[in-house]
């Protein structure tokens, strides 16, 4: 049977693609953008009460906003990412199943599945270069064709259906589309563009009403492992979740609550957690829960390489970055 040899989760903040140089100016620009009244997260307008947020955080936030702290946190993130790269290279999986959200990249306004798995033979990837800026300012590299794993993907899709998880499948992209930013980060930053056969799994984290509930994310992760291990093959498979943690409003307590539950393999905890905080960027934490569920029925333990709450403004906005692996 196929074997799950590695689990991994990572944040995919665009500035994490910039490996060298001082990050301070970049984070300062982000702070100005994030404190605009009409901040957008995942294509949705976030109507934040910036004065209220600043008032709530004024007693402690200043120490988080110094150039020295920004640089130290950025350096810590790069060290953690380098460790994830080392682990992937050392493990050398035959297939990587990558779970991430889609922010109107492959699935557009007219159709947003709750869970979709790519079962085709190949799909387009256009590397994003964030060295000159984030979002629309990112340069796009050459378009290339990525190799899927259609036999394994089809087997897993059938296994999901047999286990009571009704997913959709995609066999090809529309003209002009490329795999989304969450996948791009794994391929480019963590894998250094040395990408094995991959199965993208698109998890709707942002867009109501059909977002998987937290406990359902963990349960489908467990089902994913069963699907992999029931495939008649000697393939060595990695399961990677890309996204999160809390952003745009950082909530360290919420992050640690999730990380502790994942580390303890405490599936029941997610049945009791409120869904309310998992909106906008924080919704991507579902990708971690999905991937971690695939590690539940194993003797693998979670190694939290780093957690850095990257505050960028007096309102407490920014991105909390986490990096972990199971092996």
DAMOWO-V305688 format. One record per backbone hydrogen bond with DSSP energy under -1.0 kcal/mol. CO is the residue of the C=O (numbers start at 1). NH is the residue of the N-H. If there is no record, write none. Layout:
CO/NH + CO/NH
This chain:
3/237 + 6/239 + 7/326 + 8/241 + 9/324 + 10/243 + 13/16 + 14/17 + 15/18 + 23/27 + 24/28 + 25/29 + 26/30 + 27/31 + 28/32 + 29/33 + 30/34 + 31/35 + 33/36 + 39/46 + 41/44 + 44/41 + 46/48 + 48/50 + 49/53 + 50/54 + 51/55 + 52/56 + 53/57 + 57/60 + 57/61 + 61/64 + 62/65 + 66/70 + 67/71 + 68/72 + 69/73 + 70/74 + 71/75 + 72/76 + 73/77 + 74/78 + 75/79 + 76/80 + 77/81 + 78/82 + 79/83 + 80/84 + 81/85 + 82/86 + 83/87 + 84/88 + 85/89 + 86/90 + 87/91 + 88/92 + 95/238 + 96/199 + 97/240 + 98/201 + 99/242 + 100/203 + 108/111 + 114/204 + 115/168 + 116/202 + 117/170 + 121/148 + 123/146 + 124/179 + 125/144 + 127/141 + 129/139 + 134/137 + 135/138 + 139/129 + 144/125 + 146/123 + 147/198 + 149/153 + 150/154 + 151/155 + 152/156 + 153/157 + 154/158 + 155/159 + 156/160 + 157/161 + 158/162 + 159/163 + 160/165 + 161/164 + 168/117 + 170/119 + 174/177 + 180/184 + 181/185 + 183/187 + 184/188 + 185/189 + 185/190 + 186/191 + 187/193 + 191/194 + 193/195 + 197/96 + 199/98 + 200/118 + 201/100 + 202/116 + 209/211 + 213/217 + 214/218 + 215/219 + 216/220 + 217/221 + 218/222 + 219/223 + 220/224 + 221/225 + 222/226 + 223/227 + 224/228 + 225/229 + 226/230 + 228/231 + 231/2 + 231/233 + 235/3 + 236/94 + 236/95 + 237/5 + 237/6 + 238/97 + 239/8 + 240/99 + 241/10 + 246/320 + 247/282 + 248/318 + 251/255 + 252/256 + 253/257 + 254/258 + 255/259 + 256/260 + 257/261 + 258/262 + 259/263 + 260/264 + 261/266 + 265/267 + 267/270 + 268/271 + 275/278 + 277/279 + 279/282 + 280/283 + 281/284 + 282/285 + 283/286 + 284/287 + 285/289 + 286/290 + 287/291 + 288/292 + 289/293 + 292/295 + 293/296 + 296/298 + 303/305 + 303/325 + 306/323 + 308/310 + 308/321 + 309/311 + 310/319 + 313/316 + 316/250 + 317/312 + 319/310 + 321/308 + 322/11 + 323/305 + 323/306 + 324/9 + 325/303 + 326/7
